[in-house]
Amino acid sequence: MDSVSIVNGFNIKRMLLSSLIIEREELESYICPALERDYNEKLGRLEYSVAQTRCKLLRQRRRCEYLRAASEYRRRADLDRYIARAEHQLDIEFARMNERLAAQKKRMDIIDAYIAAQRVMSDTEYDRLRRAYRSAVIMLHPEIISDRSETVSQLCGAAQNSYRTGDSARLGLINSFVNSGYLKYKASPSDIPDYIGMSAVYDGRISREKELISKIRESFPIIKRSLLDDDIRVARRRRSLNDTLAGLDASIDSLIEDEKRMTSDVT
């Protein structure tokens, strides 16, 4: 294979790798957060309320079980001590469930804050941002170039942050600085053996990026796209969740009344 073919093949792989990197970061920075936010608004928060109410129901049910088990305690002071011990046990039993609920709530809040920090863009503005970021990726991304200096790493980080926040102007300044020649670094191989070696490295990185993209597309936000795009299914799911929530609330109210009766029976 002649040198021209080697260099051309290298450049094709470099462009493919840069495209895959941008596709992955677009999924991570824009598509998945937006889908997750839409899901939270349409169904996620309601599902969270159902899970939270289930937790309350289970706790109330366990409390009533403790009260039934304590029926032999006929004196109020004995019952209060028993309930205090039971409450401590309930705290332990439901701490893990509450941790999961808190993690889910934190995730929803993070997504909301992330989306709020992004600038609203038209399709034309986003295309401009994407082209500017593609230039930055080719010149600065550690998966593309061999330079690992602190300056290049900082510029790459700044470019990634600008892309995620929709700051096209800052991306343009970064690209202008790199293109101006003030930054001296090795963006491409210097001879044919280096081209061949980097080409082989690119093969591995291309495969890895494809695997990462596949995993992201199989993850929660992408799978839910078909549901979000179907208003009838969303409405049906919301009705089902609301019915479930009403049933759980009714069960909790019933258990609270049971608790009051059991407590009043103790003299």
Secondary structure in CASP SS format (residue, H / E / C, confidence):
PFRMAT SS
TARGET T0000
AUTHOR 0000-0000-0000
METHOD secondary structure of the structure
MODEL  1
M C 1.00
D C 1.00
S H 1.00
V H 1.00
S H 1.00
I H 1.00
V H 1.00
N H 1.00
G H 1.00
F H 1.00
N H 1.00
I H 1.00
K H 1.00
R H 1.00
M H 1.00
L H 1.00
L H 1.00
S H 1.00
S H 1.00
L H 1.00
I H 1.00
I H 1.00
E H 1.00
R H 1.00
E H 1.00
E H 1.00
L H 1.00
E H 1.00
S H 1.00
Y H 1.00
I H 1.00
C H 1.00
P H 1.00
A H 1.00
L H 1.00
E H 1.00
R H 1.00
D H 1.00
Y H 1.00
N H 1.00
E H 1.00
K H 1.00
L H 1.00
G H 1.00
R H 1.00
L H 1.00
E H 1.00
Y H 1.00
S H 1.00
V H 1.00
A H 1.00
Q H 1.00
T H 1.00
R H 1.00
C H 1.00
K H 1.00
L H 1.00
L H 1.00
R H 1.00
Q H 1.00
R H 1.00
R H 1.00
R H 1.00
C H 1.00
E H 1.00
Y H 1.00
L H 1.00
R H 1.00
A H 1.00
A C 1.00
S C 1.00
E C 1.00
Y C 1.00
R C 1.00
R C 1.00
R H 1.00
A H 1.00
D H 1.00
L H 1.00
D H 1.00
R H 1.00
Y H 1.00
I H 1.00
A H 1.00
R H 1.00
A H 1.00
E H 1.00
H H 1.00
Q H 1.00
L H 1.00
D H 1.00
I H 1.00
E H 1.00
F H 1.00
A H 1.00
R H 1.00
M H 1.00
N H 1.00
E H 1.00
R H 1.00
L H 1.00
A H 1.00
A H 1.00
Q H 1.00
K H 1.00
K H 1.00
R H 1.00
M H 1.00
D H 1.00
I H 1.00
I H 1.00
D H 1.00
A H 1.00
Y H 1.00
I H 1.00
A H 1.00
A H 1.00
Q C 1.00
R C 1.00
V C 1.00
M C 1.00
S C 1.00
D H 1.00
T H 1.00
E H 1.00
Y H 1.00
D H 1.00
R H 1.00
L H 1.00
R H 1.00
R H 1.00
A H 1.00
Y H 1.00
R H 1.00
S H 1.00
A H 1.00
V H 1.00
I H 1.00
M H 1.00
L H 1.00
H C 1.00
P C 1.00
E C 1.00
I C 1.00
I C 1.00
S C 1.00
D C 1.00
R C 1.00
S C 1.00
E H 1.00
T H 1.00
V H 1.00
S H 1.00
Q H 1.00
L H 1.00
C H 1.00
G H 1.00
A H 1.00
A H 1.00
Q H 1.00
N H 1.00
S H 1.00
Y H 1.00
R H 1.00
T H 1.00
G C 1.00
D C 1.00
S H 1.00
A H 1.00
R H 1.00
L H 1.00
G H 1.00
L H 1.00
I H 1.00
N H 1.00
S H 1.00
F H 1.00
V H 1.00
N H 1.00
S H 1.00
G C 1.00
Y C 1.00
L C 1.00
K C 1.00
Y C 1.00
K C 1.00
A C 1.00
S C 1.00
P C 1.00
S C 1.00
D C 1.00
I H 1.00
P H 1.00
D H 1.00
Y H 1.00
I H 1.00
G H 1.00
M H 1.00
S H 1.00
A H 1.00
V H 1.00
Y H 1.00
D H 1.00
G H 1.00
R H 1.00
I H 1.00
S H 1.00
R H 1.00
E H 1.00
K H 1.00
E H 1.00
L H 1.00
I H 1.00
S H 1.00
K H 1.00
I H 1.00
R H 1.00
E C 1.00
S C 1.00
F H 1.00
P H 1.00
I H 1.00
I H 1.00
K C 1.00
R H 1.00
S H 1.00
L H 1.00
L H 1.00
D C 1.00
D C 1.00
D H 1.00
I H 1.00
R H 1.00
V H 1.00
A H 1.00
R H 1.00
R H 1.00
R H 1.00
R H 1.00
S H 1.00
L H 1.00
N H 1.00
D H 1.00
T H 1.00
L H 1.00
A H 1.00
G H 1.00
L H 1.00
D H 1.00
A H 1.00
S H 1.00
I H 1.00
D H 1.00
S H 1.00
L H 1.00
I H 1.00
E H 1.00
D H 1.00
E H 1.00
K H 1.00
R H 1.00
M H 1.00
T H 1.00
S H 1.00
D C 1.00
V C 1.00
T C 1.00
END
